[in-house]
Amino acid sequence: MTQYVKQATASAPTSAVSTEDVKSTVTAVIADVRARGDRAVREYSERFDNWAPSSLRLTREQIGASIARVPEQTLADIETVQNKVRRFAQLQKQSLNGFEAEVEPGVILGQKNIPVNAVGAYVPGGRYPLLASAHMTILTAKVAGVKRVAAATPAAGGVIPDASIAAMHMAGADEIYLMGGVQAISALALGTETIAPVDMIVGPGNAYVAEAKRELFGEVGIDLFAGPTEVLIIADEHADPFLIAVDLLSQAEHGPDSPAILVTTSAALAEQVLIEIDEQLLSLPTRAIAGAAWRDHGEIIVVDDLDEAYELGDRLASEHVQILTADPRDALGKMTNYGALFLGENTCVSFGDKVIGTNHVLPTKLAARYTGGLWVGKFLKTVTFQEVTSAAASAQLGELLGRAARAENFEGHARSGDLRAARLNGERPAWALTPVPGS
């Protein structure tokens, strides 16, 4: 039986602005960038970010100057993390193989993976300059074989984000632009006088960035329809309530609309975690954000056993699922709906966010029911090819096509098949010999 020790007070993630306000603003900015290009991008950059240089693209000298201002330890840490992300992405790519096979005499079918030609990578800035997003988007695209990666990040408040620029450059960005928000997404997707359009947009962002990606999807590809960060912890009576509270709050600080949920088989643990969270919030520097998220979207749920916990976890389909049980690997066989699993008390979600090497761009808002997160394969187009090398095989397929197409009233398709069948004997189809009515 399910028992709620704490329920969310908000039925859905909330925002400081209404959904309609976000949509109307985004639609207007996209239309303006489409019409006025660079001029519109600069104006919106000045309005929203207090940044309007003559050129939005950084030169090699400017990139070098930014890198020179970054502490050596930070640069070393960026390199270490990027090596981990690169290694995992390479392992993913190695798991993908094209093939070609003669499936029947004279009929060859194949499949190959072709990288997207140009990708726009968005790296959020401002309150949280997400260096890790540069690793996850730019570097993964380059490992996939993407020829051109154009990266953008805002100069929020007119401040040049040196560490983000360093991370973008070290990840392999071919172009780096100081522009943010809807204007950045629009410029990359649509192109301007000085920015060539890309084929795909990736990377996290606020509600405006997410809406821009949604509205431009179709003109360009995107990684995911992203929502607020989510965390679900599944724990038994052996778990540490102090650790659980730390890990829930670590994800709640992403934003005031971030759901943080504990599902446990222990009522005693549930009560202890509730007390721990209240105590830890008192000293957490981001308590204004994490506290609001926990107040409005935090939940603690007690269930009868772990099977019920895993079943509930699959219904929640959370972005991040942390397993703190006696046998955490049991979840690998029991659960199917999640963005990423984090197994055992030695593994925290924040590792995945920042340093462990797996990708942190993951499905939210129940999307884990039908998709995984960003990975090398997202930047690859899996395409097929076919070749019929035998006239006899072509004739046999042609006869089959004629019958199959006419069952669907597709006479033109059927005639393509008829022609291949007739050519085996050097003939023409019967309909080709029949005079056209009225001629």
MIMARPA-137866 format. One record per atom (N, C-alpha, C): residue in three letters; x, y, z. Coordinates in steps of 0.2 Angstrom, whole numbers, plus 5000, padded with zeros to 4 digits. Each point is the difference from the previous one (the first is absolute). Layout:
N
ALAXYZ...
REM end
This chain:
439
MET500449945000MET499650065000MET500450065000THR499950054996THR500450064999THR499850055005GLN500550035004GLN499850055005GLN500550064999TYR499750064999TYR500450064999TYR500250035007VAL500650015001VAL500250035006VAL500150084998LYS500150014994LYS500050074998LYS499850004992GLN499550044999GLN499850014993GLN500250074997ALA500050004993ALA500150064997ALA499450055001THR500250065001THR499450055001THR499850034993ALA500549994995ALA499850034993ALA499949944996SER499550004996SER499849944996SER500549994994ALA500350054998ALA500550004994ALA500550055001PRO500649994997PRO500550055001PRO499850074998THR500250055004THR499750074999THR500650044998SER499850064997SER500550054998SER499850075002ALA500550045000ALA499950075002ALA499550044994VAL500049974994VAL499650034995VAL499649954997SER499450024997SER499549954998SER500349974994THR499749944998THR500249964994THR499850054994GLU499450035000GLU499850044994GLU500550064999ASP500250035006ASP500550054999ASP500749984997VAL500249945002VAL500649974997VAL499949994993LYS499449974998LYS499949984993LYS500050074996SER499650055002SER499950064996SER500750034999THR500450015006THR500750034999THR500449964995VAL500049935001VAL500549964996VAL499850014992THR499350004999THR499850004993THR500250074997ALA499950055004ALA500250074997ALA500750004999VAL500549985004VAL500750004999VAL500249964994ILE499749945000ILE500249964994ILE499850034993ALA499450035000ALA499850044994ALA500550064998ASP500250035006ASP500450064999ASP500749984997VAL500349955003VAL500649974998VAL500049984993ARG499549964998ARG499949984993ARG499950064995ALA499850055002ALA499950064996ALA500650045000ARG500350025006ARG500550055000ARG500749975002GLY500149945001GLY500649965001GLY500550035005ASP500650024998ASP500550025005ASP499850065004ARG499650054997ARG499850065003ARG499549985006ALA499649964999ALA499549985005ALA500449965006VAL500449954998VAL500449975005VAL500450055005ARG500350054997ARG500450045004ARG499550045004GLU499450024998GLU499650045004GLU499749965006TYR499849944998TYR499849965006TYR500549985005SER500649994997SER500649995005SER500150065005GLU499950064997GLU500150065004GLU499450015005ARG499449984998ARG499550015004ARG500049945006PHE500149944998PHE500049955005PHE500649995004ASP500650014996ASP500649985004ASP500550065001ASN499850064997ASN500450065001ASN500749984996TRP499949974994TRP500649994996TRP499850014993ALA500450044997ALA499850024993ALA500750024996PRO500549954999PRO500650024997PRO499850004992SER500550034996SER499950004993SER500049934997SER500449965003SER500049934998SER499849955005LEU499549964999LEU499949955006LEU500449945000ARG500449994994ARG500449945000ARG500750025003LEU500349965004LEU500650015003LEU500649984996THR500550054999THR500649984996THR500449955004ARG500549984996ARG500549955004ARG500450045005GLU500150064999GLU500450045005GLU499550015006GLN499450014999GLN499650015006GLN499949945004ILE499949944996ILE500049945004ILE500649995004GLY500650014997GLY500649995004GLY500150045006ALA499750064999ALA500050055006ALA499649975006SER499449984998SER499549975005SER500449945003ILE500349964996ILE500349945003ILE500650025005ALA500350054998ALA500650025004ALA499750035007ARG499450025001ARG499750035006ARG499749945004VAL500049944998VAL499749945004VAL500649975004PRO499949995007PRO500549975004PRO500249934997GLU500649995001GLU500349944997GLU499749945003GLN499850005006GLN499649945003GLN499349994997THR499750054998THR499449994997THR500149974993LEU500550034996LEU500149974993LEU500249935001ALA500449985005ALA500249935001ALA499449965001ASP499550025004ASP499449975002ASP499649994994ILE499950054996ILE499650004994ILE500349944995GLU500750004999GLU500349954996GLU499949935003THR500049995007THR499949945003THR499349974998VAL499550055001VAL499349984999VAL499849984993GLN500350044995GLN499949994993GLN500349944998ASN500649985003ASN500249934998ASN499649955002LYS499650005006LYS499549955002LYS499450004995VAL499850064998VAL499450014996VAL500249974993ARG500650024998ARG500249974993ARG500149935000ARG500349975005ARG500149935001ARG499349964999PHE499550025004PHE499349975000PHE499750014993ALA500150064997ALA499750014994ALA500349954994GLN500649995001GLN500449964995GLN499749935001LEU499949985006LEU499849935001LEU499349994997GLN499650065001GLN499349994997GLN500150004992LYS500450044997LYS500149994993LYS500249944998GLN500549975003GLN500249934999GLN499549955000SER499450015004SER499549955000SER499550004994LEU500150054996LEU499650014994LEU500349984994ASN499849954996ASN500349984994ASN499550004994GLY500250024995GLY499649994994GLY500149934997PHE499649984995PHE500149944998PHE499749994992GLU500249954997GLU499849994993GLU499949934999ALA499549974998ALA499949934999ALA499549994994GLU500249944997GLU499649974994GLU499549965003VAL499450035001VAL499449975004VAL499749944996GLU500150004993GLU499849954996GLU500450014993PRO500049954996PRO500450004994PRO499950074996GLY500550044999GLY499950064996GLY499750065004VAL499949995006VAL499750065004VAL500450025006ILE500350064999ILE500450025006ILE499750065004LEU500049995006LEU499750055004LEU500550025005GLY500150075002GLY500550025005GLY499750065004GLN500450025005GLN499950055004GLN500750035002LYS500050075001LYS500550045002LYS499850065004ASN500550025004ASN499950065004ASN500450064998ILE499650054998ILE500350064998ILE500050065005PRO500550035001PRO499950065005PRO499650064997VAL499750035004VAL499750064999VAL500550054998ASN499950044995ASN500550054997ASN500250055005ALA499550045002ALA500150065004ALA499550005007VAL500350015005VAL499650005007VAL500150065003GLY499550035003GLY500150065005GLY499949985007ALA500550015004ALA500049985007ALA499950065004TYR499550005005TYR499950055004TYR500249995007VAL500450045003VAL500349995007VAL499750065004PRO499649985005PRO499750055004PRO500550045004GLY499850065002GLY500450055004GLY499650035005GLY500250065002GLY499750035005GLY500149985007ARG499449985004ARG500149985007ARG500449935000TYR499949964995TYR500349935000TYR500450004993PRO500650025000PRO500449994993PRO500249925000LEU499649964996LEU500149935000LEU500649984996LEU500650005002LEU500549984997LEU499949934997ALA499749955004ALA499949934998ALA499650004994SER499650044998SER499650004994SER500450004994ALA500650045001ALA500450004994ALA500349934999HIS500249975005HIS500349934999HIS499449954997MET499450015003MET499549954998MET499850014993THR499950064997THR499850014994THR500550014994ILE500550045001ILE500550024995ILE500449934999LEU500349985006LEU500549954999LEU499749934997THR499349995003THR499749944997THR499950004993ALA499850064998ALA499950014992ALA500649994996LYS500650035003LYS500649994996LYS500249925000VAL499949975006VAL500149935000VAL499649964994ALA499450025000ALA499549974995ALA500350024993GLY500450054999GLY500250014993GLY499750064997VAL499750055004VAL499750064997VAL500550044998LYS500050034994LYS500550044997LYS500050075003ARG499450035001ARG500050075003ARG499550005006VAL500350025005VAL499650025006VAL500150075002ALA499550045000ALA499950075001ALA499750005007ALA500450035005ALA499850005007ALA499850075002ALA499550015005ALA499850065002ALA499950005008THR500250065003THR499950015007THR499950075001PRO499650025005PRO499950075001PRO500550045004ALA500150064999ALA500450045004ALA499650045004ALA499749965005ALA499550035005ALA500250065004GLY499750054999GLY500250065004GLY500650034996GLY500249984994GLY500650034997GLY500649975002VAL500049955005VAL500649965002VAL500149944996ILE500750004997ILE500249954996ILE500149945004PRO499749944998PRO500149945004PRO500649964998ASP500650025003ASP500649974998ASP500049935000ALA499849975006ALA500049935001ALA499649964995SER499450034998SER499649964995SER500350014994ILE500350054998ILE500350014993ILE500649955000ALA500449995005ALA500549955001ALA499849934998ALA499449995004ALA499749934999ALA499849994993MET499750054997MET499749994993MET500649994995HIS500550045001HIS500649994996HIS500349935001MET500149985006MET500449945001MET499549944998ALA499450015000ALA499549954997ALA500049994993GLY500350054996GLY500149994993GLY499550054996ALA499750055003ALA499550044996ALA500450044995ASP499750004994ASP500350034994ASP499950075000GLU499450025003GLU499850075000GLU499750025007ILE500250055003ILE499750025007ILE499750075000TYR499450005002TYR499650075000TYR499850025007LEU500150065001LEU499750035006LEU499350024999MET499649965001MET499350024999MET499649945004GLY499450035003GLY499649955004GLY499350004998GLY499649965004GLY499350004999GLY499749984994VAL499450034999VAL499649984993VAL500450034994GLN500350065001GLN500450024994GLN500649964998ALA500349965005ALA500549964998ALA499849944996ILE499449975003ILE499749944997ILE499850024993SER499750054999SER499750034994SER500550014995ALA500650035002ALA500550024995ALA500349934998LEU500249955004LEU500349944998LEU499549964996ALA499450005001ALA499549964996ALA499950034994LEU499950064999LEU499750044994LEU500650024996GLY500650025003GLY500550034997GLY499950085000THR500550044999THR500050074999THR500550024995GLU500150064999GLU500550024995GLU500749975002THR500249995006THR500749985002THR500049935003ILE499449975001ILE500049945004ILE499649954995ALA500449954998ALA499749954996ALA499549955004PRO499449994997PRO499649965004PRO500249935001VAL499849975005VAL500249935002VAL499449954999ASP500149945000ASP499549954999ASP499749975006MET500350015006MET499849985006MET500250045006ILE499550015005ILE500250045006ILE500049965006VAL500550005004VAL500049965006VAL500250045006GLY499849985006GLY500250035006GLY499550025004PRO500150015007PRO499450025005PRO499950085000GLY499550025003GLY499950075001GLY499450015004ASN499850075000ASN499450015004ASN499449994996ALA499450035003ALA499449984997ALA500050044993TYR500350054999TYR500050044993TYR500449964995VAL500649975002VAL500449964996VAL499649944998ALA499749965005ALA499649944998ALA499550024995GLU499650055001GLU499550024996GLU500250024993ALA500650034999ALA500350014994ALA500149944996LYS500349955004LYS500249944996LYS499449964998ARG499450015004ARG499449974998ARG499750034994GLU500050065000GLU499750044994GLU500449994994LEU500749995000LEU500449994994LEU500149934998PHE499849955004PHE500049934999PHE499749994993GLY500349974996GLY499749994993GLY500550034995GLU500150075001GLU500550034996GLU500749985002VAL500149985006VAL500649975002VAL499849945005GLY500549965001GLY499949945005GLY500250035007ILE499749975005ILE500250015007ILE500249945003ASP500350015006ASP500249945004ASP499349985004LEU499750045004LEU499549985004LEU499550065002PHE499449995001PHE499650055003PHE500150005007ALA500450045003ALA500250005007ALA499550045004GLY500049975007GLY499650035005GLY500550015006PRO499750025006PRO500450015006PRO500449935002THR500550015003THR500449945002THR499649965005GLU500049935000GLU499749965004GLU500449955003VAL499949985007VAL500449955003VAL499549955004LEU500149944999LEU499649955004LEU500549965004ILE499949995006ILE500549955004ILE499549945003ILE500249944998ILE499749945003ILE500549975005ALA499750005006ALA500449985006ALA499749955004ASP500449955003ASP499749965005ASP500250025007GLU499949955005GLU500150025007GLU500850015001HIS500449974996HIS500750015001HIS500350064998ALA499750054997ALA500250064997ALA500250055005ASP500450054999ASP500250055005ASP499650064999PRO499550025004PRO499650064999PRO500450064999PHE500550015003PHE500450064999PHE500350014993LEU500249944997LEU500250004993LEU499550014996ILE499449975001ILE499450014996ILE499850085000ALA500050035005ALA499850075001ALA500550044996VAL500649995000VAL500550034996VAL499950004993ASP499949934998ASP499949994993ASP499450034997LEU499450005004LEU499450034997LEU500150074999LEU500350045005LEU500150075000LEU500550024994SER500549954999SER500550024995SER499650014993GLN499549964999GLN499650014994GLN499550055000ALA499750015006ALA499550065001ALA500350074999GLU500650015001GLU500350064998GLU500150024993HIS499849954996HIS500050024992HIS499550064999GLY499449995003GLY499550054999GLY499450005005PRO499650055001PRO499549995005PRO499449964997ASP500049974994ASP499549964997ASP500349934999SER500549985004SER500349934999SER499849955005PRO499649954997PRO499749955005PRO500649965003ALA500049995006ALA500449955004ALA499649955004ILE500149944998ILE499549955003ILE500449945003LEU499849985006LEU500249945004LEU499549955000VAL500149944998VAL499649945000VAL500449955005THR499749985005THR500349965005THR499649945003THR500349955002THR499649955003THR500050015008SER500350055002SER500150015007SER499750065002ALA499450005005ALA499750065002ALA500550045005ALA500449965004ALA500450035004ALA500550054996LEU500349974995LEU500550034996LEU499750074997ALA499349994998ALA499750064997ALA499950055004GLU499949995007GLU499950055005GLU500750045001GLN500549955000GLN500750035002GLN500250054994VAL499949984994VAL500250044994VAL499650065000LEU499450005002LEU499650075000LEU500350055005ILE500249975006ILE500450045005ILE500650034997GLU500449954997GLU500750024998GLU500050054994ILE499550004996ILE499950054995ILE499950075003ASP499550005005ASP499950075003ASP500650035003GLU500449955003GLU500650025004GLU500550034995GLN500149964994GLN500650014996GLN499850074996LEU499450014999LEU499850064996LEU500250065004LEU500150005006LEU500250065004LEU500750034998SER500449954998SER500750024999SER500250004992LEU499549984996LEU500149994993LEU500050074997PRO500550024996PRO500050074997PRO499550014995THR499849944997THR499550014995THR499349985002ARG499950015007ARG499449985003ARG499350044997ALA500150064998ALA499550034997ALA499749964994ILE500449974996ILE499849974994ILE499849935002ALA500549965004ALA499949935001ALA499450005005GLY499950045005GLY499450005005GLY499450014996ALA499950044995ALA499450014996ALA499849944996ALA500649974997ALA499849944997ALA499849945004TRP500350005006TRP499849945005TRP499350025003ARG499950065001ARG499350025003ARG499449984995ASP500250024994ASP499450004995ASP500049934996HIS500649974999HIS500049944996HIS500449945003GLY500250015006GLY500349945004GLY499449955002GLU500249945000GLU499649945002GLU500449955004ILE499749975005ILE500249945003ILE499449955001ILE500249944997ILE499449954999ILE500349945003VAL499649965004VAL500149945003VAL499649954997VAL500449944998VAL499649954996VAL500249935004ASP499649954998ASP500149945004ASP500649964999ASP500350004993ASP500649964999ASP500350034994LEU500649984998LEU500450024995LEU499749994993ASP499649954999ASP499749994994ASP499550054998GLU499650025006GLU499650064999GLU500350074999ALA500650005003ALA500450064999ALA500250014993TYR500349944997TYR500250004993TYR499450024995GLU499449975002GLU499450014995GLU499850075001LEU500150035005LEU499850075001LEU500550044997GLY500749985000GLY500550044997GLY499950004992ASP499849944997ASP499850004993ASP499550054998ARG499550005005ARG499450054998ARG500250075000LEU500550025005LEU500250075000LEU500550014995ALA500449954997ALA500450014994ALA500550065001SER500350005006SER500450065002SER500750014995GLU500250065000GLU500650014996GLU500649975004HIS500150005006HIS500549975004HIS499749965005VAL500349935000VAL499749965005VAL500649975004GLN500050015007GLN500649985004GLN499749945004ILE500449955000ILE499849935004ILE500450005006LEU499750005006LEU500449995006LEU499749945004THR500149944998THR499849945003THR500549955001ALA499949955003ALA500549955001ALA500349974994ASP499549994995ASP500349984993ASP499850054995PRO500350054999PRO499850054995PRO500049984993ARG500449954998ARG500049984993ARG499449964998ASP499649985005ASP499349974999ASP499650044996ALA500150075000ALA499650054997ALA500149994992LEU500649984998LEU500149994993LEU499549954996GLY499849955004GLY499649964997GLY499250015002LYS499950045005LYS499350025002LYS499750064997MET500450054998MET499850064997MET500150014993THR499650044997THR500050014993THR500050084998ASN499750045004ASN499950074998ASN500450045005TYR500550034997TYR500450055004TYR500550034995GLY500350065001GLY500550034996GLY500749975001ALA500149995007ALA500749975002ALA499949975007LEU500349945001LEU500049975006LEU500750015004PHE499950015006PHE500650025005PHE500049945005LEU500449965000LEU500049945004LEU500450005006GLY499750005006GLY500449995006GLY500250075003GLU500249995007GLU500150075004GLU500750034998ASN500449964996ASN500650044998ASN499950044993THR499449994997THR499950044994THR499450055001CYS500250064999CYS499550055000CYS499850034993VAL499450035000VAL499850034994VAL500450054998SER500350045004SER500450064999SER500749974996PHE500249945001PHE500549974996PHE499850014993GLY499449974998GLY499850004993GLY499950074997ASP499850055005ASP499950074998ASP500750034997LYS500549985004LYS500650044999LYS500749964998VAL500149945002VAL500749985000VAL500149924998ILE499449965000ILE500249934999ILE500149984993GLY499750034995GLY500149994993GLY499449984996THR499549985003THR499349994997THR499750074998ASN499550004996ASN499750064998ASN499550025004HIS500050075002HIS499550025005HIS499450044996VAL499949994994VAL499450034996VAL499649945000LEU499550005004LEU499549945001LEU499350024999PRO499649954999PRO499250014999PRO499750025007THR499550055000THR499650025005THR499349994998LYS499650025005LYS499250004999LYS499849944997LEU500249945003LEU499749944997LEU500349974994ALA500450044997ALA500349984993ALA500449945001ALA500349985006ALA500449945000ALA499649944999ARG499350004999ARG499649954998ARG500249984993TYR500250054995TYR500149984993TYR500750024998THR500450035004THR500750024997THR500550005005GLY500650004998GLY500650015005GLY500250074999GLY500650015003GLY500350074999GLY500550014995LEU500350055000LEU500550024994LEU500649955001TRP500249984994TRP500549964999TRP500350004993VAL500649964999VAL500350014993VAL499449984995GLY499649955001GLY499549994995GLY499550054998LYS499950055004LYS499650054998LYS500350054995PHE500650004999PHE500350044995PHE500249964993LEU499749945000LEU500149954994LEU499349994997LYS500050004994LYS499449984996LYS500149934998THR499649965002THR500049934998THR499649994994VAL500449994994VAL499750004993VAL500149934997THR499649984996THR500049944996THR500250004993PHE500249954997PHE500150004993PHE499849934997GLN499850004994GLN499849934997GLN500350004993GLU500249944998GLU500249994993GLU499849934998VAL499750004994VAL499849934997VAL500549994994THR500449955001THR500549994995THR499849954995SER499549965001SER499749954995SER499450014997ALA500050004993ALA499450014996ALA499449955003ALA500249945001ALA499549955003ALA499750025006ALA500450035005ALA499750025006ALA499650064999SER500250054996SER499650064998SER499349984997ALA500049954996ALA499449984997ALA499549975005GLN500349965005GLN499649975005GLN499750055005LEU500450055002LEU499850055004LEU499550044996GLY500150014993GLY499550044996GLY499349975000GLU500049935000GLU499349975000GLU499750015006LEU500449995006LEU499750015006LEU499750075001LEU500450054998LEU499950075001LEU499350024996GLY499949974994GLY499450014996GLY499449985004ARG500049945003ARG499549985003ARG499850045007ALA500650015004ALA499950045006ALA499850074999ALA500250034995ALA499850074998ALA499350014998ARG499849954996ARG499350004997ARG499549995006ALA500249965005ALA499649995006ALA499950065003GLU500450054999GLU499950075004GLU499850054995ASN499849984994ASN499850054994ASN500650054998PHE500649975001PHE500650054998PHE500249974993GLU499750024994GLU500149974994GLU500750024998GLY500250075001GLY500750024998GLY500649955003HIS499949995007HIS500549955003HIS500049944996ALA499449974999ALA499949944997ALA500449994993ARG499950064996ARG500350004994ARG500850005000SER500350035006SER500749995001SER500249935001GLY499649965003GLY500149935001GLY499949964994ASP499550024996ASP499849964994ASP500650014995LEU500350065000LEU500650014995LEU500649965001ARG500149995007ARG500649965002ARG499949934998ALA499449985001ALA499849934999ALA500049984992ALA499850054996ALA500049994993ALA500750004997ARG500450045003ARG500750014997ARG500449945000LEU499849955005LEU500449945000LEU500049964993ASN499450014997ASN500049964993ASN500050054995GLY500350065001GLY500150054995GLY499350024997GLU499550015004GLU499350024998GLU499950065003ARG499450034998ARG499750065003ARG499349975003PRO499850045006PRO499449985003PRO499450014995ALA499549965002ALA499450004996ALA499750074999TRP500050035006TRP499750075000TRP500350054995ALA500749994999ALA500450044996ALA499849994993LEU499749954998LEU499849984993LEU499350034998THR499750025006THR499350014999THR499950084998PRO499750024994PRO499950074999PRO499750045005VAL500250065001VAL499750045005VAL499350024998PRO499449995004PRO499450024998PRO499950074997GLY499750014995GLY499950074997GLY500650024995SER500549964999SER500650024996SER499849994993
REM end
